[in-house]
């Protein structure tokens, strides 16, 4: 019978915006209760480092406040398209961003805010040899903004985080903290985060993720069997597992997602009979005593594997023959090799298990990259089958997945493979720093100078392989018969660079009178119209994967983004006349952008707003 406790309501609202700013503290009676960490909240709302320790339950380390400042500080950078390194640049919905992932996450904040369904990352495990992104914290926000507008040589650096470093764990936490905070903003309300990790930083990862996402949004630590056997050189124990730490953006939406797990998993094959939904699973096993030959549709006899060992099957020979008569066995042929699949009933309410077994190992991941590159140029890459399994939990058929530690691009490979399997239209965004390859590595010897080059090449080769296999299996004998004839195996390469705008654009007060004639054009001379277009797309929060068409009208190059009514029409040529402006207004786009110095006269520039107000009043008019 009391009125509402407004303080508790306010704390709940702060907790939604800033989960890390609500903690546990004693009240005047010594009772633990939720309380606002005002020091942390001040830091969230400040552009300089705020001091003021307070006794409370929280995770702390040297450099935490600087890391939070780094997460919130703005940057003056952009994404520049690179057609020559892309595949299907004009039609693909996939993105590959080359550069520091902290910058990439900041640049994507507006365009992809709350749009990403699943994030998977495989960050450095901090084993003492891993490279850590060393962000420059020794500056305030103004200095950070100024530095971020310079060339890359003054940007972030890479350092090996050796155990002799006094900030061994602190550096790793300072690297992860701002990236997780920014990543959370990109997730949809029903989004889900997966992080691969080993024992080295598992406890710290959970604590920092609890702070960023809220402890109540922790789901599970999957234990993935990443090896089988071996480990005789281990110091104490042969470790055959790693972890996949899982958090939800909002735990309230979790049950609905996990209840749909069985349906999402079964929908990969879209098959159903009178009994219920089912899917096809592998029939081969690596142990047991079910040895017998199986004859494939073309007469090929499957009796031994590629190593000459007898093949063992999941079921006895009489049951196999009976299932074959019932139509519960299927054969699939890929690259001249047959696989046998059996009908697996999908039980109602199936949920994923905390132990991930038989979903591929790092050895399988190495074999996959070896089949693509013909050299083992990655150490312990994740297998495609593991990522496909996780996507069965987190993704539907047209969702977006983000991986900002792309590495070997297993995530992109898995998205394309899953789309090929079930006809989905999932999109990926990969982010990878051009981290230099060790000159003694197989990758460097193969001609790859940095990790980003290998990552892009894997997507190219994996995409071609998937398309080739799709053509081979489009015979009605494969489960892939449900996939579409076209699969998006392309990707648009975008490289992080300093802003397209000259320094005068950001610091007009620093221009001297003698420099005024040189400051007439506020755009850097080496930037192309397409560079400007992508900066405008970022600034206006327009989806970067929308189709773009270039057309010549009245002798000027025009960019049309999306389909009519266009999301954006842009013209960065000079000599724009009033006649051209009137013609563009007839299209009634949502937005139109011109170059600030692009008009024939000042009068035309002044009249642009009035022309659009008369002919297309809903259009937003901008100039850069």
C-alpha positions in Angstrom: 0.0 0.0 0.0 3.0 2.3 -0.5 3.6 4.6 -3.4 6.2 3.4 -5.9 9.9 3.7 -4.8 11.0 6.2 -7.4 14.7 5.7 -6.5 14.6 2.0 -7.3 12.9 2.9 -10.6 15.6 5.4 -11.5 18.3 2.8 -10.6 16.6 0.3 -13.0 16.6 2.9 -15.8 20.3 3.7 -15.2 21.0 -0.1 -15.1 19.4 -0.4 -18.6 21.7 2.3 -20.0 24.8 1.6 -18.0 24.9 -1.9 -16.5 28.4 -1.3 -15.2 27.3 1.7 -13.1 25.0 -0.3 -10.8 26.6 -2.4 -8.2 26.1 -3.8 -4.6 26.6 -1.5 -1.6 25.6 -1.5 2.1 22.8 0.9 3.2 22.7 2.6 6.5 21.5 -0.6 8.2 24.3 -2.7 6.7 22.0 -4.4 4.2 23.3 -5.1 0.7 21.3 -3.5 -2.0 21.6 -2.3 -5.5 23.3 1.1 -5.7 24.6 3.5 -8.3 28.4 3.7 -8.7 28.5 7.4 -9.1 32.2 7.4 -9.8 31.7 5.1 -12.7 28.6 7.1 -13.9 30.6 10.3 -13.8 33.2 8.7 -16.0 30.5 7.5 -18.5 29.3 11.2 -18.7 32.7 12.8 -18.8 35.3 13.4 -21.5 38.2 13.4 -19.1 39.4 11.0 -16.5 37.4 11.2 -13.2 39.1 10.3 -10.0 37.4 9.2 -6.8 37.6 5.6 -5.5 34.8 4.2 -3.4 34.5 1.0 -1.5 32.2 -1.4 -3.4 32.0 -4.7 -5.2 33.5 -4.3 -8.6 36.2 -5.3 -11.0 39.1 -2.9 -11.1 42.5 -2.7 -12.7 45.1 -0.1 -13.6 43.9 1.8 -16.7 40.2 1.0 -16.4 39.0 4.6 -16.3 41.2 5.4 -19.3 39.7 2.4 -21.1 36.2 3.7 -20.5 37.3 7.2 -21.7 38.6 5.6 -24.9 35.3 3.8 -25.5 33.4 7.0 -25.3 35.8 9.4 -27.1 34.9 10.3 -30.6 37.2 9.7 -33.6 37.5 11.6 -37.0 37.9 8.6 -39.3 36.0 7.0 -42.1 35.6 3.9 -44.2 37.1 4.0 -47.7 35.8 1.4 -50.2 38.3 -0.8 -52.0 36.6 -2.3 -55.1 39.7 -4.1 -56.4 39.9 -6.3 -53.2 36.1 -6.9 -53.0 34.0 -9.6 -54.5 30.6 -8.6 -56.1 31.1 -5.1 -54.7 27.8 -3.8 -56.2 25.5 -6.6 -55.1 26.9 -8.2 -51.9 25.4 -7.6 -48.5 28.6 -8.7 -46.6 31.2 -6.3 -45.3 34.9 -6.8 -44.6 36.4 -3.9 -42.6 40.2 -3.6 -42.5 41.6 -1.7 -39.6 41.6 -1.4 -35.8 38.4 -3.0 -34.5 37.9 -0.2 -31.9 37.7 2.3 -34.6 35.5 0.0 -36.7 33.0 -0.4 -33.8 32.8 3.3 -33.3 32.2 3.9 -37.0 29.4 1.4 -37.0 27.7 2.8 -33.9 25.0 4.8 -35.7 24.5 2.7 -38.9 24.2 -0.7 -37.1 22.9 0.4 -33.7 20.7 -2.4 -32.4 20.7 -4.3 -35.7 23.2 -7.1 -35.1 21.6 -10.4 -34.0 24.8 -12.3 -33.2 28.4 -11.4 -32.3 31.1 -14.1 -32.3 34.6 -13.2 -31.4 37.8 -15.2 -30.9 40.0 -12.6 -29.2 43.7 -13.0 -28.2 43.9 -15.5 -25.3 46.7 -13.6 -23.6 49.1 -16.5 -23.5 52.2 -14.2 -23.3 52.8 -14.4 -27.0 49.5 -12.8 -28.3 49.5 -9.4 -29.7 47.4 -6.9 -27.8 46.0 -3.6 -29.2 47.8 -1.0 -27.3 45.5 2.0 -27.1 46.9 5.4 -26.2 45.3 6.4 -22.9 47.7 9.2 -22.0 45.6 12.0 -23.4 42.3 13.7 -22.9 39.4 13.5 -25.4 40.4 16.6 -27.4 43.9 15.2 -27.9 42.4 11.8 -28.7 40.1 13.4 -31.4 43.1 15.4 -32.8 45.3 12.3 -33.0 42.5 10.2 -34.5 42.3 12.6 -37.4 45.9 11.9 -38.4 47.5 9.3 -40.5 47.8 5.7 -39.3 51.4 6.0 -38.3 50.2 7.9 -35.2 47.3 5.5 -34.5 47.0 2.4 -32.4 49.9 0.0 -32.2 50.4 -3.7 -31.6 52.6 -5.1 -28.8 53.3 -8.6 -27.6 51.8 -8.9 -24.1 54.5 -10.9 -22.4 54.0 -12.2 -18.8 57.0 -10.1 -17.7 54.9 -7.0 -18.4 53.7 -5.5 -15.1 50.3 -4.8 -16.7 49.9 -8.3 -18.2 46.2 -8.8 -17.2 45.5 -5.1 -17.1 46.5 -4.5 -20.7 44.3 -7.4 -21.8 41.3 -6.1 -19.8 41.9 -2.5 -21.1 41.9 -3.9 -24.6 38.6 -5.9 -24.2 36.6 -3.5 -22.1 35.9 -0.6 -24.6 35.4 -3.1 -27.4 32.7 -5.0 -25.5 31.0 -1.8 -24.5 30.7 -0.7 -28.1 29.8 -4.1 -29.3 26.8 -4.3 -26.9 25.3 -1.2 -28.5 25.3 -2.9 -31.9 23.3 -6.0 -30.6 19.6 -6.2 -31.1 17.5 -6.4 -27.9 17.3 -10.2 -28.6 20.9 -10.4 -29.6 23.5 -12.8 -28.3 27.2 -12.7 -27.8 29.6 -15.7 -28.1 33.3 -15.3 -27.0 35.8 -18.1 -27.5 38.4 -18.3 -24.6 40.8 -20.6 -22.8 41.7 -20.7 -19.1 44.2 -17.8 -19.3 41.6 -15.0 -19.0 38.3 -16.8 -18.6 37.6 -15.5 -15.1 38.5 -11.9 -16.1 36.5 -12.2 -19.2 33.4 -13.2 -17.3 33.9 -10.4 -14.8 34.3 -7.7 -17.4 31.4 -9.1 -19.4 29.3 -9.1 -16.2 30.0 -5.4 -15.9 29.3 -4.6 -19.5 26.3 -6.8 -20.1 25.0 -7.2 -16.5 25.5 -10.5 -14.6 21.9 -11.3 -15.0 22.4 -11.6 -18.8 25.0 -14.4 -18.5 23.8 -17.5 -20.2 26.4 -20.3 -20.1 30.0 -21.2 -20.5 29.9 -23.8 -23.3 32.8 -26.4 -22.9 33.9 -27.2 -26.4 36.1 -30.3 -27.1 38.7 -28.7 -29.3 41.1 -31.7 -29.4 41.0 -35.4 -29.4 43.9 -37.2 -27.8 47.5 -35.9 -27.8 48.8 -33.5 -25.2 51.6 -35.7 -24.0 53.8 -32.6 -23.9 51.4 -30.9 -21.4 53.0 -29.9 -18.1 50.3 -31.2 -15.8 47.2 -32.3 -17.7 46.3 -32.8 -21.4 43.8 -30.0 -22.0 41.3 -31.0 -24.7 38.7 -28.2 -24.3 38.2 -24.5 -24.6 35.2 -22.3 -23.6 32.6 -20.3 -25.5 31.2 -17.7 -23.1 27.7 -16.6 -23.9 25.8 -13.4 -23.0 22.4 -12.1 -24.0 21.6 -8.4 -24.6 18.4 -8.9 -22.6 17.8 -12.1 -20.6 14.1 -11.5 -20.8 14.1 -12.4 -24.5 16.3 -15.5 -24.0 13.7 -18.2 -23.3 11.9 -17.5 -26.6 15.2 -17.8 -28.5 16.4 -21.0 -26.8 12.9 -22.6 -27.1 13.3 -22.1 -30.8 16.7 -23.8 -30.9 15.4 -27.1 -32.1 13.2 -25.5 -34.8 16.1 -23.3 -36.0 18.4 -26.2 -36.1 15.9 -28.4 -38.0 15.0 -25.6 -40.4 18.5 -25.8 -41.9 17.0 -28.6 -44.0 13.3 -27.6 -44.1 12.1 -31.2 -44.0 9.0 -32.6 -42.4 6.8 -35.7 -42.6 3.7 -37.0 -40.9 5.5 -37.7 -37.7 7.2 -34.3 -37.3 10.2 -32.3 -38.2 13.5 -34.0 -38.8 17.0 -33.3 -40.1 19.9 -35.4 -41.7 22.9 -36.2 -39.7 26.2 -38.1 -40.4 26.0 -41.9 -40.4 29.8 -42.5 -39.9 31.4 -43.0 -36.5 35.0 -43.2 -35.4 34.7 -46.1 -33.0 32.4 -49.1 -32.5 32.0 -52.4 -34.2 29.4 -51.7 -36.9 31.7 -52.6 -39.9 30.1 -53.4 -43.3 30.3 -52.1 -46.9 27.8 -49.6 -48.2 27.1 -49.2 -51.9 26.4 -45.6 -53.1 24.0 -44.7 -56.0 26.7 -44.7 -58.6 28.0 -48.1 -57.5 30.9 -46.8 -55.4 31.5 -49.1 -52.4 32.3 -47.3 -49.1 34.2 -49.7 -46.9 37.5 -48.0 -45.9 38.4 -44.4 -45.2 41.1 -42.4 -46.9 43.7 -43.9 -44.6 42.7 -47.5 -45.4 40.9 -48.1 -42.0 37.6 -50.0 -42.0 34.6 -47.6 -41.8 32.3 -48.0 -38.8 28.6 -47.0 -38.9 26.2 -45.8 -36.3 23.7 -48.6 -36.9 23.8 -52.4 -37.6 23.7 -53.6 -41.2 20.1 -55.0 -40.9 18.8 -51.8 -39.5 20.7 -49.8 -42.2 19.0 -51.9 -44.9 15.6 -51.5 -43.3 16.1 -47.7 -43.0 17.3 -47.5 -46.7 14.0 -49.2 -47.8 12.0 -46.7 -45.7 13.7 -43.7 -47.3 15.5 -42.7 -44.1 19.0 -42.8 -45.6 20.4 -40.2 -48.0 23.6 -40.0 -50.0 25.5 -36.8 -50.6 28.4 -36.4 -53.0 30.9 -33.5 -52.7 34.1 -33.4 -54.8 33.9 -37.1 -55.7 33.4 -38.2 -52.1 30.2 -39.7 -50.8 28.7 -39.2 -47.4 25.9 -41.2 -45.9 23.2 -39.3 -43.9 20.4 -40.7 -41.7 17.1 -39.3 -40.7 17.3 -37.8 -37.2 14.1 -36.9 -35.4 14.1 -33.5 -33.8 12.7 -33.9 -30.2 10.3 -31.2 -29.0 11.9 -28.5 -26.8 15.4 -29.5 -27.6 18.0 -27.2 -26.0 21.7 -26.9 -26.7 23.9 -28.8 -24.2 26.7 -27.1 -22.2 29.1 -29.7 -23.5 29.8 -29.2 -27.3 31.1 -32.5 -28.6 31.5 -33.8 -32.1 31.3 -30.2 -33.6 34.7 -30.2 -35.0 38.2 -29.6 -33.5 41.0 -27.2 -34.2 42.5 -30.1 -36.2 39.4 -30.0 -38.4 39.8 -26.2 -38.7 43.4 -26.7 -39.9 42.2 -29.3 -42.4 39.7 -26.8 -43.8 42.2 -24.1 -44.3 44.7 -26.6 -45.7 42.1 -27.7 -48.3 41.7 -24.0 -49.3 45.3 -22.7 -49.2 47.2 -26.0 -49.7 49.4 -24.8 -46.8 48.7 -24.8 -43.1 49.0 -21.0 -42.6 46.9 -20.6 -39.5 47.5 -22.1 -36.1 44.5 -23.7 -34.4 41.7 -22.1 -36.4 38.1 -22.7 -35.3 36.2 -25.3 -37.5 33.3 -24.2 -39.6 31.1 -26.9 -37.9 31.5 -25.2 -34.5 30.4 -21.8 -35.9 27.5 -23.4 -37.8 26.3 -25.0 -34.5 26.5 -21.7 -32.6 24.6 -19.9 -35.4 21.9 -22.5 -35.0 21.3 -20.9 -31.6 21.8 -17.3 -32.4 20.8 -16.7 -36.0 17.7 -16.9 -38.2 17.7 -16.9 -41.9 18.2 -13.2 -42.6 20.1 -12.0 -39.6 23.4 -10.1 -39.3 26.5 -11.6 -37.6 29.5 -9.6 -36.5 33.0 -10.8 -35.9 35.5 -8.1 -35.0 38.4 -10.4 -34.4 38.0 -12.1 -37.8 41.4 -13.8 -37.9 41.1 -16.7 -40.4 37.5 -15.7 -41.3 36.0 -19.0 -40.1 32.8 -17.0 -39.2 32.4 -15.7 -42.8 33.0 -19.2 -44.1 30.4 -20.6 -41.8 27.8 -18.0 -42.8 28.2 -18.8 -46.5 28.1 -22.5 -45.8 25.0 -22.3 -43.7 23.3 -20.1 -46.3 24.2 -22.7 -48.9 22.8 -25.5 -46.8 19.4 -24.1 -45.9 18.8 -21.2 -48.4 19.2 -18.5 -45.8 20.3 -14.9 -46.4 22.4 -14.2 -43.4 24.9 -11.4 -43.7 28.4 -11.0 -42.1 30.5 -8.1 -41.0 34.1 -9.1 -40.5 36.7 -6.7 -38.9 40.4 -7.5 -39.0 43.5 -5.4 -38.3 46.3 -5.8 -40.9 48.5 -7.4 -38.3 51.9 -8.2 -39.9 52.7 -11.8 -40.5 55.8 -13.2 -38.9 58.5 -13.4 -41.7 59.2 -17.0 -40.7 55.6 -18.1 -41.0 54.1 -20.2 -43.8 51.7 -17.3 -44.5 54.5 -14.9 -45.1 56.4 -17.4 -47.3 53.1 -17.8 -49.3 53.1 -14.1 -50.1 50.7 -12.8 -47.4 52.1 -9.7 -45.6 49.4 -9.4 -43.0 46.5 -11.3 -41.4 43.8 -9.2 -43.2 45.1 -10.3 -46.6 44.8 -14.0 -45.6 41.4 -13.4 -44.1 40.0 -11.8 -47.3 41.6 -14.5 -49.5 40.0 -17.3 -47.4 36.5 -15.7 -48.0 37.2 -15.5 -51.7 38.4 -19.2 -52.0 35.8 -20.6 -49.5 33.0 -18.8 -51.4 34.2 -20.2 -54.8 34.4 -23.7 -53.2 30.9 -23.5 -51.8 29.5 -22.4 -55.1 31.3 -25.2 -57.0 30.0 -27.8 -54.5 26.5 -26.3 -54.8 26.6 -26.9 -58.5 27.8 -30.4 -58.1 25.1 -31.3 -55.6 22.2 -29.7 -57.4 21.0 -33.1 -58.6 18.2 -33.7 -56.1 20.3 -36.3 -54.2 21.6 -33.8 -51.6 20.0 -32.0 -48.7 21.3 -28.9 -50.4 18.4 -29.1 -52.9 16.6 -26.6 -50.8 19.2 -23.9 -51.2 18.8 -21.1 -53.7 20.6 -21.1 -57.0 22.5 -17.9 -56.0 24.5 -17.6 -52.8 26.0 -14.3 -51.6 29.7 -15.3 -51.4 30.8 -11.7 -52.0 32.0 -9.0 -49.7 32.7 -5.3 -49.8 36.1 -4.3 -48.5 36.1 -1.1 -46.5 39.4 0.3 -45.1 39.6 2.6 -42.1 41.4 5.8 -42.8 41.6 9.4 -41.7 38.6 11.5 -42.5 38.0 12.7 -46.1 37.7 16.2 -44.8 40.7 18.5 -44.6 41.8 19.6 -41.1 40.2 23.0 -41.6 36.9 21.2 -41.5 37.5 20.3 -37.8 39.6 23.3 -36.7 38.5 26.4 -38.6 39.8 28.6 -35.8 43.4 27.4 -36.6 43.4 28.7 -40.1 45.5 31.8 -40.7 44.6 34.5 -43.2 47.4 33.5 -45.5 45.9 30.0 -45.7 42.4 31.0 -46.7 42.9 30.6 -50.5 44.2 27.0 -49.8 41.2 26.3 -47.7 38.5 26.9 -50.3 38.0 23.1 -50.7 37.4 21.3 -47.5 38.0 17.8 -49.0 41.3 16.1 -49.2 42.6 16.0 -52.8 43.3 12.3 -52.8 39.7 11.3 -52.0 37.3 9.9 -54.6 33.6 10.5 -55.0 33.0 6.9 -53.8 35.1 7.7 -50.6 32.8 10.6 -49.9 29.7 8.5 -50.5 30.7 6.0 -47.8 31.5 8.7 -45.3 28.1 10.2 -46.0 26.4 6.8 -45.5 28.1 6.5 -42.1 27.2 10.1 -41.1 23.6 9.6 -42.1 23.3 6.1 -40.6 22.4 4.5 -43.9 22.9 0.7 -44.3 26.3 0.2 -45.9 25.2 -3.0 -47.7 22.3 -1.3 -49.6 22.7 -1.5 -53.4 24.4 1.5 -55.0 23.8 2.6 -58.6 25.9 5.1 -60.5 24.4 7.1 -63.3 25.4 10.1 -65.5 22.7 12.9 -65.5 23.3 16.2 -67.3 27.0 15.3 -67.5 27.3 14.8 -63.7 28.0 11.5 -61.8 25.1 10.6 -59.4 25.0 7.9 -56.8 21.5 6.3 -56.2 21.4 4.3 -52.9 18.7 1.5 -52.6 15.6 1.3 -54.7 13.0 4.1 -55.3 12.1 6.0 -53.3 15.9 6.2 -52.8 17.4 6.3 -49.4 20.0 8.7 -50.7 21.0 10.5 -53.9 24.5 12.0 -53.8 26.4 14.2 -56.3 30.0 15.2 -55.5 30.9 16.7 -58.8 31.4 20.5 -59.3 29.3 22.6 -61.6 25.9 21.6 -60.2 23.2 23.7 -61.9 19.7 24.7 -60.8 18.3 22.5 -63.6 20.1 19.4 -62.2 18.8 20.1 -58.8 15.2 20.3 -60.1 15.6 17.0 -61.9 16.9 15.3 -58.8 14.0 16.6 -56.8 11.6 14.7 -59.1 13.0 11.4 -57.7 11.7 12.5 -54.2 14.6 10.8 -52.3 14.7 10.6 -48.5 18.1 12.4 -48.5 20.2 14.3 -51.1 23.8 15.3 -50.6 26.0 17.7 -52.6 29.5 18.9 -52.3 29.7 22.3 -50.6 31.8 23.8 -53.3 30.0 21.9 -56.1 27.5 24.5 -57.2 27.9 26.8 -60.3 27.1 29.9 -58.2 26.3 30.9 -54.7 22.7 31.7 -55.8 22.2 28.0 -56.9 23.5 26.9 -53.5 21.1 29.2 -51.7 18.1 28.0 -53.9 18.7 24.3 -53.3 16.6 24.2 -50.1 13.8 26.1 -51.6 13.7 23.9 -54.7 13.3 20.8 -52.6 10.8 22.4 -50.3 8.6 23.0 -53.3 9.1 19.8 -55.3 10.0 17.3 -52.6 9.4 18.7 -49.1 10.1 15.4 -47.3 13.7 15.3 -48.7 16.5 16.1 -46.3 19.1 18.3 -48.0 22.8 18.3 -46.9 26.1 19.4 -48.3 29.6 18.5 -47.2 
